[in-house]
């Protein structure tokens, strides 16, 4: 039996519970029941490996209400237009009340009983006057003002990352882990905001993906600046190449050679006669010295 999934908030896949008598094809628009109410989504076929993982982990499925017919599709097109209108109305009211918030999206449920406005804000917002106006504009409709973080904002807006692939947050990533600057430092990355931050203005989620590999690779490696003995004589560690398992050593003749950690031996003697550039790469912010790096971290 084929397994289907839909993408809803943040474009994340959620498996679909389909009764045996229902005929469903890849690409069909369906009505599903979520915590917000009934929503429209497009069904997508899931390959057997992913389906088995979901089954093993007992991932919760969304109930399928029905496959949309021609009348439903016409209504859905009207709802999309209503979403745009509701967004414009709410944005105008936000400006009227001079509220410090950024409206991102408006979304009606299929039955039009509820409309959700997603927004970001740097601090708590007093919605009392805004809600009064919204209830006048949208009578007999339940209004939900939902604050989301900047990472969620990017997942809603969608886009392509530095890697050339779709943002992780609007494809497979469901939960955001805390990310700090230490992750980048331990991986030997230049601390340049343009290189280690995403569209959301926060540190790249992918800094977490290979972190443990770097920590494992760094075990037993000598610190930069330490003295070592090599087959070519005494030298001083000037760089670490974690992924290759190599240590770059500057020798007394000024040449720099790469060694594995098994090919060198730490020594206690000072080798300050061998000069290396000890400028901390983490302090080198390429023409971005006016940017506070701490602002990239999750609070």
C-alpha positions in Angstrom: 0.0 0.0 0.0 1.4 3.4 -1.0 2.2 6.0 1.7 1.4 9.6 1.2 2.4 12.8 3.0 1.5 16.5 2.9 3.4 19.7 3.6 1.7 22.3 5.8 3.3 24.8 8.2 7.0 25.4 7.4 6.6 23.0 4.5 7.6 20.0 6.6 6.3 16.5 5.6 3.6 15.0 7.7 2.4 11.4 6.9 -1.2 11.1 5.9 -3.7 8.5 7.2 -5.6 7.2 4.2 -8.5 4.8 4.4 -8.3 1.7 2.2 -11.3 2.6 0.0 -10.0 6.1 -0.9 -8.4 6.5 -4.3 -5.5 9.0 -4.0 -2.9 10.0 -6.5 0.4 11.9 -6.2 -0.4 15.6 -6.6 -4.1 15.4 -5.6 -5.3 18.3 -3.4 -6.8 17.0 -0.1 -8.5 18.3 2.9 -6.8 17.3 6.2 -7.6 17.8 9.8 -4.9 19.6 11.9 -4.8 21.3 15.2 -5.8 24.5 13.4 -8.8 22.9 11.8 -9.4 21.7 8.3 -6.6 22.7 5.9 -5.9 22.1 2.2 -2.6 20.4 1.2 -1.2 18.6 -1.8 -0.6 14.8 -1.3 2.8 13.5 -2.3 3.9 9.9 -2.6 6.5 8.8 -0.1 9.2 6.2 -1.0 9.2 2.9 0.8 12.3 3.6 2.9 10.9 6.8 4.4 7.5 5.1 4.9 9.2 2.3 6.9 11.1 4.7 9.1 7.8 6.5 9.9 6.2 3.2 10.7 9.0 2.1 12.9 9.0 5.4 14.8 5.2 5.4 14.9 5.1 8.9 13.6 1.7 10.5 14.1 -0.4 10.8 11.0 -2.9 13.4 9.9 -6.4 12.2 9.1 -7.6 12.7 5.5 -11.0 14.3 5.4 -11.5 13.9 1.6 -9.9 14.5 -1.8 -10.9 17.9 -3.1 -13.5 17.9 -5.9 -14.1 20.6 -8.5 -16.3 22.7 -6.2 -13.7 22.4 -3.4 -10.9 23.5 -5.6 -12.9 26.6 -6.7 -13.5 27.4 -3.0 -9.8 26.9 -2.3 -8.8 29.4 -5.0 -11.2 31.9 -3.3 -9.6 31.2 0.1 -6.1 32.0 -1.3 -7.4 35.3 -2.4 -9.1 35.9 1.0 -5.7 35.1 2.6 -4.1 37.9 0.6 -6.9 40.3 1.4 -6.7 39.5 5.1 -3.0 40.0 5.1 -3.3 43.5 3.6 -6.1 44.5 6.0 -4.1 43.3 9.1 -0.9 44.9 7.8 -2.7 48.2 7.4 -4.1 48.0 11.0 -0.6 47.2 12.3 0.7 50.4 10.7 -2.3 52.3 12.0 -1.6 51.4 15.6 2.2 51.8 15.1 2.9 48.3 16.4 6.5 47.1 16.3 5.9 43.8 14.6 6.4 42.2 11.2 3.3 40.5 9.7 4.3 37.5 7.6 1.3 35.6 6.5 -2.5 35.2 6.9 -4.2 31.9 6.6 -7.9 30.9 6.8 -9.0 27.4 7.5 -11.0 25.7 4.8 -14.3 26.3 6.6 -13.4 30.0 7.1 -14.1 29.7 10.8 -10.6 30.7 11.8 -7.8 33.0 10.5 -4.3 32.9 11.7 -1.9 35.8 11.4 1.8 34.9 11.7 4.2 37.6 12.8 7.6 38.3 14.3 8.4 40.9 16.9 11.5 41.9 19.0 9.4 42.3 22.1 6.0 41.7 23.5 3.2 43.5 21.6 0.0 45.0 23.0 -2.7 43.6 20.7 -5.8 45.0 22.4 -6.6 47.7 19.9 -5.5 45.6 17.0 -7.8 42.8 18.0 -10.8 45.1 18.4 -10.3 46.3 14.8 -9.7 42.8 13.5 -12.9 41.5 15.1 -14.8 44.3 13.3 -13.2 43.4 10.0 -13.7 39.6 10.3 -17.0 39.0 12.0 -17.8 35.5 13.2 -14.3 34.4 12.6 -11.9 33.2 15.3 -8.7 35.3 15.1 -5.3 33.8 16.1 -2.2 36.1 16.3 0.7 33.7 16.4 4.2 34.9 17.2 7.0 32.9 15.6 10.8 33.1 15.7 13.1 34.4 12.9 14.0 30.8 11.9 10.3 30.0 11.5 9.9 33.2 9.5 12.5 32.0 7.0 10.9 28.5 6.8 7.6 30.1 5.9 9.1 32.4 3.2 11.2 29.5 1.7 14.3 29.9 -0.4 17.7 28.4 -1.3 20.7 28.2 1.0 24.4 28.8 0.4 24.7 25.1 -0.5 22.3 25.5 -3.4 19.6 23.4 -1.8 16.2 24.2 -0.4 16.4 25.6 3.2 16.6 22.8 5.7 13.9 24.5 7.8 11.4 24.3 5.0 12.2 20.7 3.9 13.2 18.1 6.5 14.2 20.0 9.7 11.4 19.8 12.3 13.0 21.1 15.4 15.5 23.9 15.8 18.4 23.1 18.1 20.3 25.8 20.0 23.3 27.0 17.9 26.2 29.1 19.3 29.5 30.5 17.9 31.5 27.7 19.5 30.2 25.3 16.9 31.9 27.3 14.2 35.1 27.9 16.1 35.6 24.3 16.9 35.2 23.4 13.2 37.9 25.9 12.2 35.5 28.2 10.3 36.3 31.9 9.7 33.8 33.8 11.9 32.5 36.0 9.1 28.7 36.6 9.4 28.2 36.3 5.7 29.7 32.8 5.7 28.2 31.3 8.9 24.7 32.9 9.0 21.6 32.1 7.1 18.9 34.2 5.5 17.2 34.3 9.0 20.2 36.2 10.4 21.1 33.4 12.8 23.9 30.9 12.7 23.4 28.2 10.0 21.5 25.1 11.2 23.9 22.9 9.4 26.7 23.9 11.8 25.3 21.1 14.0 25.4 18.4 11.4 29.1 17.6 11.4 30.1 19.0 14.7 30.6 15.6 16.4 32.8 14.5 13.5 35.1 17.5 14.0 35.3 16.9 17.8 36.2 13.2 17.1 38.8 14.2 14.5 40.4 16.8 16.9 41.1 14.2 19.6 44.8 14.0 20.4 45.7 16.8 17.9 48.2 19.3 19.3 46.9 22.9 19.8 48.0 25.6 17.3 51.2 27.2 18.5 52.6 24.1 20.3 56.0 22.7 19.7 56.4 19.3 18.0 59.2 17.0 16.8 58.9 15.8 13.2 61.2 13.7 11.0 62.5 17.0 9.6 63.3 18.4 13.0 61.6 20.7 15.5 58.5 22.7 14.3 55.5 24.6 15.5 51.9 23.8 14.8 50.4 26.5 12.6 47.1 24.9 11.5 44.9 21.9 12.0 43.1 20.2 9.0 40.4 18.2 10.9 38.8 16.4 8.0 42.1 15.2 6.5 43.5 14.3 10.0 46.6 16.4 9.2 48.6 18.9 11.3 50.3 21.8 9.5 53.8 22.4 11.0 56.1 25.3 10.3 59.7 24.0 10.5 62.9 25.9 11.5 63.8 26.5 7.8 60.4 28.3 7.3 58.8 25.6 5.3 55.3 24.3 6.2 54.6 20.6 5.9 51.5 18.5 6.7 51.8 15.5 9.1 49.4 13.0 10.6 49.1 13.2 14.3 51.0 9.9 14.5 54.0 11.3 12.6 54.7 14.0 15.2 55.5 14.1 18.9 54.7 16.9 21.3 57.7 18.5 23.1 57.9 20.6 26.2 60.5 23.0 24.8 59.5 26.4 23.7 59.9 27.0 20.0 59.2 30.7 19.9 62.1 31.1 17.5 59.6 29.8 14.8 57.2 32.6 14.1 53.7 31.7 13.0 50.7 33.9 12.5 48.8 33.6 15.8 46.1 36.1 14.8 42.9 34.4 15.8 41.0 33.5 12.6 37.9 33.8 14.7 38.5 37.6 15.1 38.9 38.1 11.4 35.6 39.5 10.2 36.1 40.4 6.6 34.9 44.0 6.3 32.1 43.2 8.7 33.7 44.6 11.9 30.6 46.6 12.6 28.5 43.4 13.1 28.1 42.0 16.6 28.7 38.3 16.2 26.7 37.5 19.4 23.6 38.7 17.5 23.8 35.6 15.3 23.4 33.2 18.3 20.0 31.9 19.5 18.9 33.6 22.7 
